[in-house]
């Protein structure tokens, strides 16, 4: 922690949890004003302490159902979009009324995948967030369900159309990365992650600190409610995205929003103690912790044990801005298969040359995003691994290939790359009749995935518990439940 620096805190609300922590009733579809009021009070207190606060909140469809006296969410897309339009204004009115009681201005920001797929629009969104925060406004972010593109989920009985950015967990992670937040809180109906389902196993052990999501093994059997699209698995996806951008991510119980300040203060105290060395004394409210001037209801007497939560530590070498946008802001329109030599060149900060390309798949134009997949010599390239970006290790002699290693914006179309693959750059003009560039993708237009982290000096898990091994890892569960790469959730 540096001096008296104020923090940027993103709070993602789970409107549809099955427990008492949800802020929209799953049966009546009415907002739970008591819990919303606590969240609003917490956000305003944090803001008065000088911190920048952003809330990510879904709920428009549920509130629309309540307004129209409908008991079940329709299966067709147009009625769902209409309900979102009806519910969004009523939901914002609830927020505006609650924040208005505390004289706190708010703003509504509605996003879709297309809003961040274009680099200029992505930067415009960043600028809007920055200006609102500088004006002392609390932005409330939601996916624009009224115009969002649908996604199909096939069941044995029928095709069901769903509006999905991925889910609002992912939207909150994208938002946190966009504003370079210090903390992302994923509020849910449990205190933290457990090694097994605590509802079925009273002896479940809490997992309090996670250094690397890819090594985590825990129970993620929660799948969300009939109204929501998220569950614990999507929260781990969000944690992976946010921590890769340098954002400390916390899973905590939403029925106790006042704990947000206590958790942040505890984390900031740990950071300061680690910088000062083990001989430093516990912090008190008189120290320069950014949260030490909070109202008395939020002040501990010193460095006390925080409320139970799971904290995902940020990557010490985060992916920032353009690289994050390339990896998680763009939908891939195809796949370029490269050899291991080309991958090593990319890791060494060189661009992608046609000589290192083995094959191409899909139909894409110039300046569109593609997946980069490493294949071994002679390996079939007929299909792209479904969850490789999430679960595999980098290309190496002992890696299981093929493996997706990143994304790129390309200088040539799929048809052009198919003609020049494997050739030297000096041969491009002879084959195509022109040469836009020696590179299929310059290094500035390539972003590679980081797999795993080096173990470093990290704050110890307060309880001293370790993560217990399980039959299936989180990555395996996520991959099975949500086919497609992790980047496709963004």
C-alpha positions as CSV (number, residue, x, y, z in Angstrom):
1,X,0.0,0.0,0.0
2,X,1.4,3.4,-0.9
3,X,0.6,6.2,1.5
4,X,-3.0,7.3,1.6
5,X,-4.0,6.0,-1.8
6,X,-7.7,5.5,-2.2
7,X,-9.1,2.3,-3.6
8,X,-11.3,1.3,-6.5
9,X,-13.8,-1.4,-5.3
10,X,-16.2,-3.3,-7.6
11,X,-19.1,-5.0,-5.9
12,X,-20.9,-7.7,-7.8
13,X,-24.3,-8.5,-6.4
14,X,-25.9,-12.0,-6.7
15,X,-29.6,-11.3,-7.2
16,X,-30.6,-14.9,-7.6
17,X,-28.9,-17.0,-4.9
18,X,-31.2,-19.6,-3.5
19,X,-30.6,-18.6,0.1
20,X,-31.6,-15.5,2.2
21,X,-28.7,-13.6,0.7
22,X,-30.3,-13.0,-2.7
23,X,-31.6,-9.4,-3.3
24,X,-34.5,-10.4,-5.5
25,X,-36.9,-13.1,-4.3
26,X,-36.9,-16.1,-6.6
27,X,-40.6,-16.8,-6.1
28,X,-42.2,-13.3,-6.0
29,X,-39.5,-11.6,-8.0
30,X,-39.7,-8.6,-5.7
31,X,-36.5,-6.8,-4.7
32,X,-35.4,-7.4,-1.1
33,X,-35.2,-3.9,0.0
34,X,-33.7,-4.7,3.4
35,X,-30.6,-6.3,1.9
36,X,-30.4,-3.7,-0.9
37,X,-30.5,-1.0,1.8
38,X,-27.5,-2.6,3.6
39,X,-25.5,-2.8,0.4
40,X,-26.4,0.9,-0.5
41,X,-25.3,2.0,3.0
42,X,-22.0,0.1,2.7
43,X,-21.3,1.6,-0.7
44,X,-22.0,5.1,0.5
45,X,-19.8,4.7,3.6
46,X,-16.9,3.5,1.4
47,X,-17.5,6.4,-1.0
48,X,-17.5,8.9,1.9
49,X,-14.1,7.5,3.0
50,X,-12.8,8.6,-0.4
51,X,-12.9,5.3,-2.3
52,X,-14.3,4.7,-5.7
53,X,-17.2,2.2,-5.8
54,X,-18.8,0.4,-8.7
55,X,-21.8,-1.9,-8.4
56,X,-22.5,-4.7,-10.9
57,X,-26.1,-5.7,-10.6
58,X,-28.4,-7.8,-12.7
59,X,-32.1,-8.2,-12.0
60,X,-34.0,-6.4,-14.8
61,X,-35.7,-9.5,-16.1
62,X,-36.7,-10.7,-12.6
63,X,-38.2,-7.2,-11.8
64,X,-39.9,-7.2,-15.2
65,X,-41.5,-10.5,-14.3
66,X,-42.8,-9.1,-11.1
67,X,-44.1,-5.9,-12.8
68,X,-46.1,-8.0,-15.4
69,X,-47.3,-10.6,-12.8
70,X,-45.6,-13.4,-14.6
71,X,-44.5,-16.4,-12.6
72,X,-41.9,-18.0,-15.0
73,X,-39.2,-16.6,-17.3
74,X,-40.2,-17.2,-20.9
75,X,-38.2,-19.5,-23.1
76,X,-38.2,-17.3,-26.2
77,X,-35.8,-14.4,-26.6
78,X,-38.1,-11.5,-27.6
79,X,-40.3,-11.8,-24.5
80,X,-37.2,-12.0,-22.3
81,X,-35.8,-8.8,-23.9
82,X,-39.1,-7.1,-23.4
83,X,-39.2,-8.0,-19.7
84,X,-35.6,-6.6,-19.4
85,X,-36.7,-3.3,-20.9
86,X,-39.7,-3.2,-18.4
87,X,-37.7,-4.2,-15.4
88,X,-34.5,-2.1,-15.9
89,X,-36.2,1.2,-15.3
90,X,-38.0,-0.1,-12.2
91,X,-34.8,-1.6,-10.8
92,X,-32.9,1.6,-11.3
93,X,-35.7,3.5,-9.6
94,X,-35.2,1.3,-6.5
95,X,-31.5,2.0,-6.5
96,X,-32.0,5.7,-7.1
97,X,-34.5,6.0,-4.3
98,X,-32.3,4.2,-1.8
99,X,-29.1,6.1,-2.8
100,X,-31.1,9.3,-2.9
101,X,-32.0,8.9,0.8
102,X,-28.2,9.2,1.4
103,X,-27.8,12.0,-1.2
104,X,-25.5,9.9,-3.3
105,X,-25.8,10.3,-7.1
106,X,-25.6,7.1,-9.2
107,X,-25.4,6.4,-12.9
108,X,-26.5,3.5,-15.1
109,X,-24.1,1.8,-17.5
110,X,-25.5,-1.0,-19.8
111,X,-22.9,-3.1,-21.7
112,X,-23.0,-5.8,-24.3
113,X,-20.3,-7.9,-25.7
114,X,-20.1,-5.7,-28.8
115,X,-19.5,-2.6,-26.6
116,X,-16.1,-4.0,-25.6
117,X,-15.2,-5.8,-28.8
118,X,-14.4,-2.6,-30.5
119,X,-11.2,-1.0,-29.1
120,X,-12.6,2.5,-29.5
121,X,-15.8,1.7,-27.7
122,X,-13.8,-0.2,-25.0
123,X,-11.8,3.0,-24.4
124,X,-14.9,5.1,-24.4
125,X,-16.4,2.9,-21.7
126,X,-13.1,3.3,-19.7
127,X,-13.3,7.1,-20.1
128,X,-17.0,7.1,-19.0
129,X,-16.1,5.1,-15.9
130,X,-13.2,7.4,-15.1
131,X,-15.3,10.6,-15.5
132,X,-18.2,9.3,-13.4
133,X,-15.8,8.2,-10.6
134,X,-14.0,11.6,-10.6
135,X,-17.4,13.3,-10.3
136,X,-18.2,11.3,-7.2
137,X,-20.9,9.1,-8.8
138,X,-21.4,5.4,-8.1
139,X,-21.9,3.6,-11.5
140,X,-24.3,0.7,-11.5
141,X,-23.4,-1.7,-14.3
142,X,-25.6,-4.4,-15.9
143,X,-25.6,-6.2,-19.2
144,X,-28.0,-4.6,-21.7
145,X,-30.4,-7.6,-21.8
146,X,-32.7,-5.8,-24.1
147,X,-30.4,-6.0,-27.1
148,X,-27.8,-8.6,-26.0
149,X,-27.2,-11.4,-28.4
150,X,-28.8,-14.7,-27.4
151,X,-27.0,-17.9,-26.7
152,X,-28.5,-21.3,-27.3
153,X,-28.4,-24.1,-24.7
154,X,-29.6,-27.4,-26.1
155,X,-31.6,-29.8,-24.0
156,X,-33.2,-33.1,-24.9
157,X,-36.6,-31.5,-25.2
158,X,-35.9,-28.2,-26.9
159,X,-33.6,-25.4,-27.7
160,X,-33.7,-22.7,-25.0
161,X,-32.5,-19.2,-25.8
162,X,-30.6,-17.4,-23.1
163,X,-29.3,-13.9,-22.8
164,X,-25.7,-14.2,-21.6
165,X,-22.7,-12.0,-21.5
166,X,-21.3,-15.1,-20.0
167,X,-22.9,-14.1,-16.7
168,X,-22.7,-11.0,-14.5
169,X,-19.8,-12.6,-12.6
170,X,-17.8,-12.3,-15.8
171,X,-19.1,-8.9,-16.5
172,X,-17.9,-7.7,-13.1
173,X,-14.4,-9.1,-13.8
174,X,-14.3,-7.3,-17.1
175,X,-15.4,-4.1,-15.4
176,X,-12.8,-4.5,-12.7
177,X,-10.1,-5.0,-15.2
178,X,-11.4,-2.0,-17.3
179,X,-11.1,0.4,-14.4
180,X,-8.0,-1.3,-12.9
181,X,-9.8,-1.9,-9.7
182,X,-8.0,-2.9,-6.5
183,X,-10.8,-5.2,-5.3
184,X,-13.6,-7.2,-6.8
185,X,-16.2,-8.6,-4.4
186,X,-18.3,-11.5,-5.6
187,X,-21.2,-11.5,-3.2
188,X,-23.1,-14.8,-2.8
189,X,-25.1,-16.9,-0.4
190,X,-22.1,-18.6,1.2
191,X,-19.3,-17.2,3.2
192,X,-16.5,-18.6,1.1
193,X,-15.4,-21.5,-1.1
194,X,-15.2,-25.0,0.6
195,X,-13.4,-28.1,-0.2
196,X,-16.9,-29.8,-0.5
197,X,-20.5,-28.7,-0.4
198,X,-21.1,-27.4,3.1
199,X,-24.9,-27.9,2.8
200,X,-24.3,-31.6,2.4
201,X,-21.1,-32.0,4.4
202,X,-21.0,-30.3,7.8
203,X,-17.3,-31.1,8.0
204,X,-16.5,-29.0,4.9
205,X,-13.3,-27.0,5.3
206,X,-13.2,-23.3,4.1
207,X,-10.7,-22.3,1.6
208,X,-9.6,-18.8,2.6
209,X,-6.7,-17.9,0.4
210,X,-6.1,-18.9,-3.2
211,X,-2.8,-18.0,-4.9
212,X,-3.6,-19.6,-8.3
213,X,-7.1,-20.5,-9.5
214,X,-5.7,-23.1,-11.9
215,X,-4.4,-25.1,-8.9
216,X,-7.6,-24.9,-6.9
217,X,-9.6,-27.9,-6.1
218,X,-12.9,-27.2,-4.4
219,X,-16.6,-27.9,-4.6
220,X,-18.4,-25.8,-7.2
221,X,-21.7,-27.7,-7.4
222,X,-23.7,-24.5,-6.9
223,X,-25.3,-23.7,-10.3
224,X,-27.4,-20.6,-9.7
225,X,-31.2,-20.4,-9.6
226,X,-34.0,-20.6,-12.2
227,X,-33.6,-16.9,-12.8
228,X,-29.8,-16.5,-12.8
229,X,-27.2,-17.9,-15.1
230,X,-24.3,-17.9,-12.7
231,X,-23.1,-20.3,-10.0
232,X,-19.8,-20.9,-8.1
233,X,-18.1,-22.2,-11.2
234,X,-18.7,-18.8,-13.0
235,X,-17.3,-17.0,-9.9
236,X,-14.1,-18.9,-10.4
237,X,-14.0,-17.9,-14.0
238,X,-14.5,-14.3,-12.9
239,X,-11.7,-14.7,-10.3
240,X,-9.3,-16.0,-12.9
241,X,-10.0,-13.1,-15.2
242,X,-9.8,-10.4,-12.5
243,X,-6.7,-11.7,-10.8
244,X,-4.9,-12.0,-14.1
245,X,-5.5,-8.2,-14.4
246,X,-4.1,-7.6,-11.0
247,X,-7.4,-7.4,-9.1
248,X,-7.7,-9.0,-5.6
249,X,-10.9,-11.0,-5.8
250,X,-13.1,-11.9,-2.8
251,X,-16.0,-14.3,-2.5
252,X,-18.2,-13.2,0.5
253,X,-21.7,-13.5,1.9
254,X,-24.0,-10.8,0.5
255,X,-26.3,-10.7,3.5
256,X,-23.5,-9.0,5.5
257,X,-22.3,-6.3,3.1
258,X,-20.6,-4.4,6.0
259,X,-18.0,-7.1,5.9
260,X,-16.6,-5.6,2.7
261,X,-14.9,-2.8,4.5
262,X,-13.5,-5.2,7.2
263,X,-12.1,-7.5,4.6
264,X,-10.5,-4.7,2.6
265,X,-9.0,-3.1,5.7
266,X,-7.6,-6.5,6.8
267,X,-6.1,-7.1,3.3
268,X,-4.6,-3.6,3.2
269,X,-3.1,-4.1,6.7
270,X,-1.5,-7.4,5.5
271,X,0.0,-5.6,2.5
272,X,1.5,-2.9,4.7
273,X,2.9,-5.3,7.2
274,X,4.5,-7.3,4.4
275,X,6.1,-4.2,3.1
276,X,7.4,-3.1,6.5
277,X,8.6,-6.5,7.5
278,X,7.6,-9.1,10.1
279,X,8.6,-6.8,13.0
280,X,6.0,-4.2,12.3
281,X,3.2,-3.7,14.8
282,X,-0.5,-4.4,14.0
283,X,-2.2,-1.4,12.4
284,X,-4.8,0.7,14.3
285,X,-7.4,3.1,12.9
286,X,-4.8,5.9,13.5
287,X,-2.5,4.5,10.8
288,X,-2.7,5.6,7.2
289,X,-4.8,2.7,6.0
290,X,-7.2,4.1,3.4
291,X,-10.1,2.6,5.3
292,X,-9.0,3.7,8.8
293,X,-11.2,6.8,8.7
294,X,-14.4,4.8,8.2
295,X,-17.4,5.4,10.4
296,X,-17.2,3.7,13.8
297,X,-19.5,0.9,12.8
298,X,-16.9,-0.3,10.3
299,X,-13.7,0.2,12.5
300,X,-11.8,-2.6,14.1
301,X,-9.5,-1.8,17.0
302,X,-6.5,-3.1,15.1
303,X,-5.5,-6.0,12.8
304,X,-8.3,-8.4,13.8
305,X,-9.4,-11.6,12.3
306,X,-11.6,-10.7,9.3
307,X,-15.0,-12.2,8.5
308,X,-14.9,-15.6,6.7
309,X,-14.2,-15.1,3.0
310,X,-12.2,-16.6,0.1
311,X,-9.5,-14.3,-1.2
312,X,-7.9,-14.8,-4.6
313,X,-4.5,-13.1,-4.7
314,X,-3.7,-11.0,-7.8
315,X,-1.1,-12.0,-10.3
316,X,2.1,-10.2,-9.4
317,X,2.6,-9.6,-13.2
318,X,-0.9,-8.7,-14.3
319,X,-2.2,-8.5,-17.9
320,X,-3.1,-4.8,-18.4
321,X,-5.4,-2.9,-20.7
322,X,-4.8,-3.8,-24.4
323,X,-3.5,-7.3,-23.7
324,X,-6.5,-8.0,-21.4
325,X,-8.8,-6.6,-24.1
326,X,-7.2,-8.8,-26.7
327,X,-7.6,-11.9,-24.6
328,X,-11.0,-11.3,-23.0
329,X,-12.8,-8.5,-24.9
330,X,-12.9,-10.0,-28.3
331,X,-14.8,-13.0,-29.6
332,X,-12.6,-15.3,-31.7
333,X,-13.7,-15.7,-35.3
334,X,-11.4,-18.6,-36.1
335,X,-8.3,-20.5,-35.2
336,X,-4.7,-20.3,-36.4
337,X,-2.6,-23.4,-35.6
338,X,1.0,-22.7,-35.0
339,X,4.1,-24.8,-34.4
340,X,6.1,-24.8,-31.1
341,X,8.8,-22.6,-32.7
342,X,6.3,-19.9,-33.5
343,X,5.0,-20.1,-29.9
344,X,8.5,-19.7,-28.5
345,X,9.0,-16.7,-30.8
346,X,5.8,-15.1,-29.5
347,X,6.9,-15.7,-25.9
348,X,10.2,-13.9,-26.8
349,X,8.1,-10.9,-28.0
350,X,8.5,-11.6,-31.7
351,X,5.5,-11.3,-34.1
352,X,3.7,-14.2,-35.8
353,X,5.2,-15.0,-39.2
354,X,3.6,-17.2,-41.8
355,X,6.4,-19.7,-41.7
356,X,5.3,-20.8,-38.2
357,X,1.6,-21.4,-39.2
358,X,0.6,-25.0,-39.7
359,X,-3.1,-24.6,-40.5
360,X,-6.1,-22.2,-40.3
361,X,-9.7,-22.9,-39.4
362,X,-12.8,-20.7,-39.7
363,X,-13.8,-17.7,-41.8
364,X,-12.4,-14.4,-40.7
365,X,-11.3,-11.1,-42.2
366,X,-8.4,-8.8,-41.7
367,X,-8.2,-7.2,-38.2
368,X,-10.5,-9.8,-36.6
369,X,-9.6,-11.8,-33.6
370,X,-8.5,-15.5,-33.8
371,X,-7.4,-18.2,-31.3
372,X,-3.8,-19.2,-31.4
373,X,-3.4,-23.0,-30.9
374,X,0.0,-24.8,-30.7
375,X,0.2,-28.2,-32.3
376,X,2.9,-30.7,-32.4
377,X,4.5,-31.7,-35.7
378,X,2.2,-34.0,-37.6
379,X,-0.7,-33.5,-35.2
380,X,-4.3,-33.3,-36.6
381,X,-5.8,-29.7,-36.6
382,X,-9.3,-30.8,-37.4
383,X,-10.7,-29.4,-34.1
384,X,-9.8,-26.9,-31.4
385,X,-9.7,-28.1,-27.8
386,X,-12.8,-27.1,-26.1
387,X,-11.4,-25.7,-22.8
388,X,-7.7,-25.5,-23.6
389,X,-7.3,-21.9,-22.6
390,X,-8.5,-22.7,-19.1
391,X,-7.0,-26.0,-18.3
392,X,-3.8,-26.8,-20.1
393,X,-0.1,-25.9,-19.6
394,X,2.1,-24.0,-22.1
395,X,3.6,-25.7,-25.1
396,X,6.6,-27.8,-24.1
397,X,8.0,-31.2,-24.6
398,X,5.8,-32.7,-21.9
399,X,2.6,-30.7,-22.7
400,X,-0.4,-32.3,-24.2
401,X,-1.0,-30.6,-27.5
402,X,-2.9,-29.0,-29.1
403,X,-3.3,-26.2,-26.6
404,X,-4.7,-22.7,-27.0
405,X,-2.1,-20.1,-25.9
406,X,-3.7,-16.8,-26.7
407,X,-5.5,-14.5,-29.1
408,X,-4.4,-12.3,-32.0
409,X,-5.7,-9.6,-34.4
410,X,-4.6,-10.6,-37.8
411,X,-3.3,-8.7,-40.8
412,X,-4.6,-11.3,-43.3
413,X,-7.9,-13.1,-43.8
414,X,-8.4,-16.8,-43.3
415,X,-8.3,-17.4,-47.1
416,X,-5.1,-15.5,-47.4
417,X,-3.4,-17.2,-44.5
418,X,-4.4,-20.6,-45.9
419,X,-2.3,-19.7,-49.0
420,X,0.8,-18.3,-47.3
421,X,1.0,-20.7,-44.3
422,X,4.5,-22.2,-43.9
423,X,6.1,-19.7,-46.3
424,X,8.8,-17.1,-45.7
425,X,7.6,-13.5,-45.5
426,X,9.5,-12.7,-48.7
427,X,7.2,-15.1,-50.6
428,X,3.9,-13.4,-49.5
429,X,3.8,-10.9,-52.4
430,X,4.6,-13.6,-55.0
431,X,1.7,-15.8,-53.8
432,X,-0.9,-13.1,-53.1
433,X,0.2,-10.4,-55.5
434,X,0.5,-8.0,-52.5
435,X,2.0,-7.9,-49.0
436,X,0.2,-5.9,-46.3
437,X,2.9,-6.9,-43.8
438,X,5.6,-9.4,-43.2
439,X,3.7,-10.5,-40.1
440,X,0.4,-12.3,-40.0
441,X,0.0,-10.6,-36.6
442,X,2.5,-8.1,-35.1
443,X,3.4,-8.7,-31.5
444,X,1.4,-5.7,-30.3
445,X,-1.7,-7.5,-31.6
446,X,-0.9,-10.8,-29.8
447,X,-1.8,-11.5,-26.2
448,X,-0.7,-14.8,-24.6
449,X,-2.2,-16.6,-21.7
450,X,-0.3,-17.0,-18.5
451,X,-0.4,-20.5,-17.1
452,X,0.2,-20.8,-13.3
453,X,2.4,-18.6,-11.1
454,X,5.6,-18.8,-9.3
455,X,5.2,-19.4,-5.6
456,X,6.2,-16.2,-3.7
457,X,5.9,-14.6,-0.3
458,X,2.1,-14.6,0.2
459,X,0.0,-13.9,3.3
460,X,-0.7,-17.1,5.0
461,X,-4.2,-18.6,5.2
462,X,-5.5,-17.2,8.6
463,X,-6.8,-20.6,9.7
464,X,-3.8,-22.5,8.6
465,X,-6.0,-24.8,6.5
466,X,-4.8,-26.3,3.3
467,X,-6.8,-27.0,0.1
468,X,-7.9,-30.6,0.2
469,X,-7.5,-32.7,-3.0
470,X,-10.7,-33.8,-4.7
471,X,-11.5,-36.1,-7.6
472,X,-12.2,-33.4,-10.1
473,X,-10.5,-30.0,-10.2
474,X,-12.3,-26.7,-10.6
475,X,-11.0,-26.4,-14.1
476,X,-12.4,-29.8,-15.0
477,X,-15.8,-28.9,-13.6
478,X,-15.9,-25.6,-15.3
479,X,-14.9,-27.1,-18.6
480,X,-17.5,-29.8,-18.4
481,X,-20.3,-27.4,-17.4
482,X,-19.4,-24.6,-19.7
483,X,-17.9,-25.9,-22.9
484,X,-15.8,-23.4,-24.8
485,X,-12.7,-21.5,-23.8
486,X,-12.6,-19.3,-20.7
487,X,-12.0,-16.3,-23.0
488,X,-15.4,-17.0,-24.6
489,X,-17.1,-16.2,-21.3
490,X,-15.7,-12.7,-21.4
